[in-house]
Amino acid sequence: MNKKEIKGFIRLLAKARPDAKTELNYSSPYTLLVSVVLSAQATDISVNKATNKLFKIASTPEAMVALGEEKLVPFINSIGLWRAKSRNVIALSKQLIENYNGQVPQTREALEALPGVGRKTANVVLSVAFDQPAMAVDTHIFRIGNRTGLAPGKTPLDVEKNLVTNIPRELIAKSHHWLILHGRYCCKAKKPECWHCPVVQICHYQDKNISPF
């Protein structure tokens, strides 16, 4: 897409979902960070079900460390990869206490140094918690970037760079939500629902599915 098309694409997504936001439940940068770590290869619904109980007991790094890995496990063992995630949540909580006075750092480099935190997780936290112009590319955004022509790339990093370069800086953080929700509920992996897509006229996808039947 050219820059005019990209601007129109984002504007129409914004109009369709003006109040778009993360579907993870959180109350602080720390609880958001934990939720995003837990959400790897898991649904937001499953994470929220676990954290709704967990965060009543442990919503700070100090409380999480005091809970400990053994007592954390029953809260999250319904989520995929829960063994590794339980270790990482306790370990990152300890590092936040030791290195950042219990606060979540606001740079990608510092976040990625925490156990269980990769670039995508760091970008989510920067975007959602701190309103920084970071673009977390998950499977939905990677698919949309390539399928529609919005931001083609062979890797998530390629797509991320294209999006950050071409979307107006002040809209990047919000675009993260517009794109994820569009991929989750409209531009689906197996059968995109083009018949109710707000950007169907701009999208470059060649095999549009224009019928719900």
Secondary structure, DSSP 8 states (H G I E B T S, - for coil): --HHHHHHHHHHHHHH-TT---SS--SSHHHHHHHHHHTTTS-HHHHHHHHHHHHHH--SHHHHHHHHHHHHHHHHTTSTTHHHHHHHHHHHHHHHHHHHTT---SSHHHHHTSTT--HHHHHHHHHHHH--S-----HHHHHHHHHSSSS--SSHHHHHHHHHHHS-GGGHHHHHHHHHHHHHHTS-SSS--GGG-TTTTT---SS------
